[in-house]
Every structure is written in C-alpha cells, then in structure tokens.
C-alpha cells in the first residue's frame, strides 16, 4: 500500500492539471514554427508629435431669421438631406403682404406722376425754345420732373427693402447638406436671431488641434500629414497654423470625407512631423494579442517562442513600432505566410 501512494498522487496531479484552466503561454513557451520569417532591423522613421482634437465639418450653419412671428411650416426633420436653396422653415408674413400692397400702390402713383412730369417738362422745353415760355416756367417744370423721379426711386427702394425683409419669412438651406438640428415646430414663435435649424455639409472635415511652437515649427499650408479619425488613418492637408495663446498654436488640417465616411465631431489626431529618429519596426501581422498583452513570435534555434513587447505607433498602416522587447537581428514570424 505504501508503494501505491506515490503513483496515485502522480495520477491525481496529472488529472487535475488536465481539467484546470489553461494558462496564457509564457514568453519562453515553444510554439509551432510557422509563418514568414522577417529579420528585425533598425529603421529611420519620421518623429511626430501626436496632437489630439476633433473633426468638424467645414460648412456648418445654424439658421435664424430677422423677423418676429409664428412658424407656419417646417418642411424637414433631423437627418434629412437637403439641396441648396431648399425651403426649411416658413413664418407667418401676412403683415408683410399688407405692406407690399401699400408699397406697390405708392410706386404706381409715383410712376404716374413721373410720366406726367416728363410730358409737362417736354412741352415747356419746346415752348421755351420758341420763346413762348419763360425761364421760370421751364425751371418749375424741370424741378417737378426731378421730384417725380426721386419719388419713383424712393418707391422702388421701399419695394426692394420689403422684398428683402419678406425673404426672411422663408428660411432656406444655404448649401447642400444634412439637417442635424430642428429647433422649432409649426406654431412656435420665432424671434430675431433665435436658431431655427442647423445644416452641415460633412463632405470635407477640418481637424483642429493645439500644439507647442516646437511641434508646429516645420508646418506650412499645403503640407500633407498623417491623421487618425476614430481608428482610421487618413491623410490630411494643413490649412493653416495660427497663434492660440501663450506658447500655444492651433493647427487646422483638411480631410476629404466623401460619402460621410466619418461622423462630424469624431475624435481625431494629427501626427505633426518633428524630424527623424531610429526605431524597430515589425509587420502588423507579426503582432500577437492576448487581452491587454501584445507580443511577437520569435524564431531561435529552430524553435518559435512567444515574446512580450511594448508597441508604439503604427507606420503607414502596415508596420508597427516596437518600443521594447526586441533588438536588431532578432527574427519574428508573420502569421499567414510560409516557412
């Protein structure tokens, strides 16, 4: 019986180990030697400062009116796509219609007086030429004509002013885009300057970040830099660099957004180049992820071993910088390839 105790203990230990949870591979654990072998080298990359900001549409308009009145119609809802000049909100303009009738009547009267003055002035000029009218009569006729012309100009100005005012009774889209906010409904009271609707055109986004003078020293308008919107890397074109305060500059960069691929207001990052530096790069396919841990499979002495590493930035979307855990001369295995 004493001889059986060690054997039973060994079997029980083996059984419990097989039934228990599997631990994550240790860095020294041997793995299958499969994949494309890539030698790790010391590369020269662009040293960049990662500045965080937001991506907003270049064209964004919150519309209001100069009139005070009741909203009679709202022809759009949030999320609707609208064309340039499309009617969005209409206000009650019946008082303007009454003023329009008065202005039109005044213009008609001024036009009639002007016509009569023109005829009278022409008659007096002919009589004066034949010495049948005095200089005082001619001056009086010319003055009457000038007053009639001024009355016509005044009436036409009042008509133009009324037309401009009446245009504020119809709020239209200033450009093609999407309605992102609707502030009023039919029956609401609109006041001058109060927001009625917001329209944005997200076909081009402006990424705005703040950085120190050292980070923006080499930037100029038209320069292309790397940007990240959400989790997607995209190229961005510098629009301008302006002072934003003590020891701080604002950088604006333009990113085309056809098809509204990115949502306005998304978190964005600009990589502002500051020169070059040495770095160790590996293919993105060589990275192994287990939870929050990142590692690579290295090939040594005909065996593969998992080695944990600390990662840096992604270069051109296909290479990943390794900050620690690898050295030049090491060999990593890229998944999906052949030995």
C-alpha positions, 0 to 999 in steps of 0.5 A, spaced: 500 500 500 505 504 501 508 503 494 501 505 491 501 512 494 506 515 490 503 513 483 496 515 485 498 522 487 502 522 480 495 520 477 491 525 481 496 531 479 496 529 472 488 529 472 487 535 475 492 539 471 488 536 465 481 539 467 484 546 470 484 552 466 489 553 461 494 558 462 496 564 457 503 561 454 509 564 457 514 568 453 519 562 453 513 557 451 515 553 444 510 554 439 509 551 432 514 554 427 510 557 422 509 563 418 514 568 414 520 569 417 522 577 417 529 579 420 528 585 425 532 591 423 533 598 425 529 603 421 529 611 420 522 613 421 519 620 421 518 623 429 511 626 430 508 629 435 501 626 436 496 632 437 489 630 439 482 634 437 476 633 433 473 633 426 468 638 424 465 639 418 467 645 414 460 648 412 456 648 418 450 653 419 445 654 424 439 658 421 435 664 424 431 669 421 430 677 422 423 677 423 418 676 429 412 671 428 409 664 428 412 658 424 407 656 419 411 650 416 417 646 417 418 642 411 424 637 414 426 633 420 433 631 423 437 627 418 434 629 412 438 631 406 437 637 403 439 641 396 441 648 396 436 653 396 431 648 399 425 651 403 426 649 411 422 653 415 416 658 413 413 664 418 407 667 418 408 674 413 401 676 412 403 683 415 408 683 410 403 682 404 399 688 407 405 692 406 407 690 399 400 692 397 401 699 400 408 699 397 406 697 390 400 702 390 405 708 392 410 706 386 404 706 381 402 713 383 409 715 383 410 712 376 404 716 374 406 722 376 413 721 373 410 720 366 406 726 367 412 730 369 416 728 363 410 730 358 409 737 362 417 738 362 417 736 354 412 741 352 415 747 356 422 745 353 419 746 346 415 752 348 421 755 351 425 754 345 420 758 341 420 763 346 413 762 348 415 760 355 419 763 360 425 761 364 421 760 370 416 756 367 421 751 364 425 751 371 418 749 375 417 744 370 424 741 370 424 741 378 417 737 378 420 732 373 426 731 378 421 730 384 417 725 380 423 721 379 426 721 386 419 719 388 419 713 383 426 711 386 424 712 393 418 707 391 422 702 388 427 702 394 421 701 399 419 695 394 426 692 394 427 693 402 420 689 403 422 684 398 428 683 402 425 683 409 419 678 406 425 673 404 426 672 411 419 669 412 422 663 408 428 660 411 432 656 406 438 651 406 444 655 404 448 649 401 447 642 400 447 638 406 444 634 412 439 637 417 442 635 424 438 640 428 430 642 428 429 647 433 422 649 432 415 646 430 409 649 426 406 654 431 412 656 435 414 663 435 420 665 432 424 671 434 430 675 431 436 671 431 433 665 435 436 658 431 431 655 427 435 649 424 442 647 423 445 644 416 452 641 415 455 639 409 460 633 412 463 632 405 470 635 407 472 635 415 477 640 418 481 637 424 483 642 429 488 641 434 493 645 439 500 644 439 507 647 442 511 652 437 516 646 437 511 641 434 508 646 429 515 649 427 516 645 420 508 646 418 506 650 412 499 650 408 499 645 403 503 640 407 500 633 407 500 629 414 498 623 417 491 623 421 487 618 425 479 619 425 476 614 430 481 608 428 482 610 421 488 613 418 487 618 413 491 623 410 490 630 411 492 637 408 494 643 413 490 649 412 493 653 416 497 654 423 495 660 427 497 663 434 492 660 440 495 663 446 501 663 450 506 658 447 500 655 444 498 654 436 492 651 433 493 647 427 487 646 422 488 640 417 483 638 411 480 631 410 476 629 404 470 625 407 466 623 401 460 619 402 460 621 410 465 616 411 466 619 418 461 622 423 462 630 424 465 631 431 469 624 431 475 624 435 481 625 431 489 626 431 494 629 427 501 626 427 505 633 426 512 631 423 518 633 428 524 630 424 527 623 424 529 618 429 531 610 429 526 605 431 524 597 430 519 596 426 515 589 425 509 587 420 502 588 423 501 581 422 507 579 426 503 582 432 500 577 437 494 579 442 492 576 448 487 581 452 491 587 454 498 583 452 501 584 445 507 580 443 511 577 437 513 570 435 520 569 435 524 564 431 531 561 435 534 555 434 529 552 430 524 553 435 518 559 435 517 562 442 512 567 444 515 574 446 512 580 450 513 587 447 511 594 448 508 597 441 508 604 439 505 607 433 503 604 427 507 606 420 503 607 414 498 602 416 502 596 415 508 596 420 508 597 427 513 600 432 516 596 437 518 600 443 521 594 447 522 587 447 526 586 441 533 588 438 536 588 431 537 581 428 532 578 432 527 574 427 519 574 428 514 570 424 508 573 420 502 569 421 499 567 414 505 566 410 510 560 409 516 557 412 
